[in-house]
Amino acid sequence: MKLNDYFKAFHGKISLNSGRTQRIKNAHKIWKDLLKNDEELKDYYEKFYLQGSYATSTAIKPINGGEFDVDTILVLDIDEKEVGMKPKDALKFLADRMKTNKKYKDKIKVKDRCVTVDYKDDFHIDIVLSKPTDSEVILIPCKSDNDWKETNPYGFKEWCKTINYNTNGEFCRIAKMIKYWRDTKVGKDTAPKSILLTTIIGENMVGKNSDAESLVETLENIVENIDNIINEETDQPYVENPSLEGENLARDWNREKFDIFKIKLEKFTKDSRDALEENDEDKSIEKWQDIFGTTFPSQLSEGASMAKSISEGTAYIDHSGHINRNIGTKIPEHRFYGEVIHETKR
């Protein structure tokens, strides 16, 4: 069954709550102000913006209350020859400037492509240093080989935004659900990274009138096309970044990991189709719970349950104006959830 209200509740449970969202916004604003006004950075500062799952509206809550990461891009207009900075030097320079703020000094670490601020048992913010080009493509450092690499996080965000718009918001919802399945049912060693999985979903997205239908048909599309991911010449996965020609988002994913993931994905797809086609509501709920675990609700909250009764025409209104499921005048079945009607003043 489609179980629209149950999927709505499930989506709410796996999405970042308002408290976490506000902490992300606060952290982004704080570092934007600090970096933009730093004495040695302000002459190079161009932009500081969010990227990754939060920016594409596909972020989910960490499993078992773990940390979540906030990905950001800092664009500094530094000329390598003039300033004399290779990636290692640039990352150290950024970290040193950030550490001048005593409040965050002990929370800052330099990684391969970014500087991380650890907020301890809550989240960490990854600040990726980058240089601009003549297009929306930027250059980010790779400390391991001390070179600059092309990437296009803004273009990827816009790509996701377009797909979500074309599917009436279903893309972001389905991406979260598949990511949740990945995090709970696929081992970390074989699971595709978020940007890779999001791309695979986006390229196979089918937007329908319900989450359940969108999920099942998108999964079936992925399974039908998944073998195309393997490059015939190298026998390794290849998924091109839709916003940067020639970049393989599956470069850290090998054939063995792909094969294991494919087997689990095929079962996920088959089980989802079975749950969708189950006509008994209780049995359908049980089947969706077998897929997603108890995070998929076994029952609705009182408010959601009453809204469901009203939409199905199984609710009543008594003489005192109270809505219930037993006595009074039956409320006709409807699907109207409110629409603003603007009247033209005469």
N, C-alpha and C positions, 0 to 999 in steps of 0.2 A: 504493500500500500504506500501511497505518497506520504501520508502522515505529516502534512504541512506544518502543523503546530508543533509537532515533536521535533522536526528538523529546525524550526525556528528557535526552539529552546536549546537544542544541541549546539547550534551556531553561536548562541549567546554564551554558552558554557565554555567553548573553546577559544573565543575571541578575547583579546586583551581587555581587561576591565577599565573603567574610567580612571581609577586610581593610578594604574600603570601608565595609561595614556598621558595623564597629566604629568607624571614624573618624567616621561620622555620629553614632553614639550618643555618642561622646566630646565632639564639638563641641556637640551639643544639651545635654548635661549641664553643660558648662563655662559656656555662655551662660545657661543656666537659673539656675545658682548666682550668676553675676555680676549678672544683671538683678534677680533676686529680692532680693538683698542690697544693691543700690546705695542709697546714702543718700537720693537724691532720687526714686528710682523705687519703693522698697519700700512706700510708703504707697498707691500706686496699683496695685501689682502684683496680678493675679488669676491668670493662667495663661500658660504658655508651652508650646506643643505643636507637633508636626510636622504638616505638611499636604502636599498634592501627591502625586506618584507614589510616593515612599518610604512615605508614610503609608497609601496605598491598596494597597501591595504590587504595584505595576505598574511599578516603576522598572527600567530596563535599563542596562547598561554604556554609557558614552559611546562613540560610534563612533571608531575610530582612536586610542583612548587619550586622548580629550579630557577636559575638565573635566566634572564633574557638579554639579548644584545641589541644595542642601538647602533646602526651603521650610518656614518656621516661622511661627507666629502668636504674637505677644506681646499679651496682653489687658491693658490698663491702664484702670482705672476713673477716667478723667479727664472732668470735666464741662467742656465747651467754654467756657461763660460764666464759670465760677468760675476756671478755670486760664488762660483767655484764649488757647487754642491752636487755630488753624486748622491744616489738614493740613501746610502748609509748616513752620509753627512746631513742630508736634509731631514731625515727622521730624527736624528740626534738633536739637531738644531730646534726642531719643533718641540720635542720632549723637554729640552732644557728651558725653552721659553714658557711652556706650560707649568713646569715645576717652580717657576718664580712665584706662583700663587701658592702660598704655604698651606692653604686648606687642602689642596689636592696633591701636594708634593709626593707623599708616600703611596698614592693610589695610581701613579702613572707608570706604565711599562711600554717599552718599545718592542713591537713585533715585526714580522717580515714586511708588511705593507702598511702598517698603521701604528698609531700611538693609542693605547688603551687606558681608559680611566675606569677603575674598578670601584663600584659603589657597595661592594660586600653584601653577599647573600640576597641581592635584589636584582641588579642589572649592571652591565658595563657598557660604556660607550666607546666605540671604535672610531677614531678620527683618522681617515685616510688622507694623507697629504697628496696633492695633485698639482700638475701644471696645466695651464690652458693651451689649446691649439686654435687654429683658425675656424674650427667647427665645434659642435657640441661634444665631440670626443675629447677626452682628457688623458693625461699621462700620469700614471701612478707608480710609486717606487716599488721595486722588488729587492729587498735587502740581500737575499740569498745570492743573487747573481749581480747585484749592484748596477741594475739597469732600470730604465723606465719602460712601462708597458701601457699600451693603449687600452682604454675601456670607455664605456658610454652609459653610465648609470641613469642619466637624465633620459636618454633615448629609450632605455629599457622600461623606465617608469611610465613614459608616455605610451609605449607599446601595450603595457598591461592596462593602462587607463582606457585605451581605445577598445580593447577586447571586452573589458568590463562594461563599457557603455553599450557596445553592440549586443551584449547578452543581458541587458537590463539588470546588471549587478550580480548575475549568477557566477561569473568567473571568479570573483574574489571569494565568494562563499564556498564554492566547490574546491578552490585551491586550498582553503583552510582545512576543509574536511579531509582531503587527500593527504595533506601534510600531517594532520593529526593521526591518520591511519599509519603513515610512514613512521612517525615517532613512537607509536605504541606497538606496531606489529612488524617492523622491519629493523634488523640490526644496524647499529651505527656504521659497522664496517662495510655494509653493502648498500646502504641507503644513499640515493642521489642527493646532492646538496640542494638547498632551497631554490637557488636561481635556476638550476638545471631542471628540477621537478616543475617549477612554475612555468618554465618555457615549454616543456613537454605538454603540460596541461593546456596552456594557451594555444598551442598549435593544433590541438585536438578538441578544443572546447565546443560543446553543443549546448546552447542555451534553450531551455524549455520553460514550461510554466510552473514547474515545481523543482525544489532542490533534489528530490529523489530521482526524478526523471533526468535532470541535468547531470547528476552524478553518474548514473548508470550509463547513459549514452556517451558521455565523455570518456568514461573508463573503457567502454567497448571500442570507441574510436582509437584510444591509445593502444589497446591490445592489438587491434587490426593493423596498426601502422608501426608497432614498436620495433619490428625487425629492420625497418629502414634506418634505425639509429646506428646499426653496425656498418662501418665502412668496409666494403668488400676487399679493398686492397690491403688494409692494415688489420682487419678482423677485430677492430676496437671501436668502442662507441664514439660517435661524432654528432654533436648537436650544436649547430651554429647559433651564436648570439644573434637574436633578431635585430639588435641595434648596433652590431659591429661585425661587418663582414670578415670572415676568416678566423674569428675567435671560437675555439671549441670549448663549450661550457662543460663538456664531459671529459676533459683532459685528465681529471683525477679519478675517473671511473673506468675500470678495466672490464674485459669481456666476462671474467668470472663473476664479478660483482653484478654485472648486467644480467647474467643468466639467472642468478639467485633471485634478484629483484623481479624479473619477468615471471617466474613461477609464482611468487607471492602475489603479484599484481593480477595474474590470471585468476587466482582463487578469489581475490577481493572482488573482481569484476563479476564472476559467476555467482558468488554469494549475494552480491548487491542486487543483481537481476532477480534472484530467487526471493529476496526480501521485498522487492518492489512488486512482484507479481503475486505475493501472498495476499489473499483476500480477507483472511481473518485478522482483525486488528491486533489482538493480543499476540498471535503467532508472528505477525509481521514485526511488531516491536521487539520480540525476543530475537528474531533473526538480525535486525539492525544492531541489537545489543551484542550479539555474537561477533559482529564485525567491528563495532566501535567501543565495546565495553560498556560499563554502567554509566559512563558520561552521557551516552544516549539515554534520554529519560524514559523510565518505565511508566510514568504518569505525569500529567501536566500540573502546574501550580493552579490554585483555585481560580485566579484571574484569567489565566490562559484557558483553563477548562471551560469557564463560563463563556468566554469569547467564542470558543469553539461551538458550544451549545447554541449560542445566538446565531452564529453563521449557518448552522445546520438546521435551525428551526425547531430545536428541542428545548428551548427555554420559555419560561412564562413570566408574566409580570402581574403581581397581585394588586389588590385594591389600594395598598399603601405605596405603590410604585416600586416595590422591591423585586428584583429579578431573581428567579429561582428555577428549579427544574421540575416542580411538582404541581403547583396550584396557580390559578389565575387565568389570564388571557394569554394564549400562545403567541409568541413573537414569530412572525413569518420568517422563513428562511431568506437570508440575503447575504450578499458578499460586499456590501458597501461599508467601507472603513473611513469614510470622510473625504470630502473633496471641497476645496475652497472655491466658492462660486462668486465671481466678482460682478456686481451689478453696475451698470453704467448710469451715472447720475444724469438726470435730465434737468 
